[in-house]
Amino acid sequence: MPNITPDKRLFLKERELNALLEITRAITQDSTSEATLYKIFQFTLIGQLGMRRLVLYVLSNGVFRSEVAFPVAVGALPSAVRAKCYDAPCDVASMGLGPAWDGFETVIPVRLADQVLAYVLIGTAQADYAGREAITFLETLSNILIGAVENRRLTRQRMAAAALQREIEIAQDVQ
């Protein structure tokens, strides 16, 4: 973070802690849908951390889909983002994405093993919340969210497989 007062730093850390608490509370409730998790993520980044612009693209069936877009949708994920930003956060300005992307400053790839599962594009409202420390926190929060969404997806797949297995067992018993 840039040179800020200890009181301001404490205030920003409290906001980070509140953001983390909101996301983890929502995740621990099994009844929270993926769409609700995305909304909580959006409101947390905008309300708690003062993000001015936010787009979250999540990989679904081989395609990155926009799950969160604030204040407006900007279209499909540019191929330059996938080509240039896969290991660590990247500067949007260096990618030459065009005027629709001018309000965004950073792209954060969210990875699991060797695969990027999501991209978070952010534009900050607070100059004092734009350093490497802030990006690291946003990476962490994004990883927590996408991990929870992925776990829900895998749980649904396991439940569907178990239900199918049960139907097969019933059919075999009937024969």
SULMO-V675862 format. One record per helix or strand of 2 or more residues. SS is the DSSP state (H for helix, E for strand). FROM is the first residue (numbers start at 1). TO is the last residue. If there is no record, write none. Layout:
BEGIN
ss->SS from->FROM to->TO
ss->SS from->FROM to->TO
END
This chain:
BEGIN
ss->H from->6 to->28
ss->H from->34 to->48
ss->E from->51 to->60
ss->E from->63 to->70
ss->H from->79 to->84
ss->E from->90 to->91
ss->H from->92 to->95
ss->H from->99 to->101
ss->E from->106 to->112
ss->E from->115 to->124
ss->H from->132 to->174
END
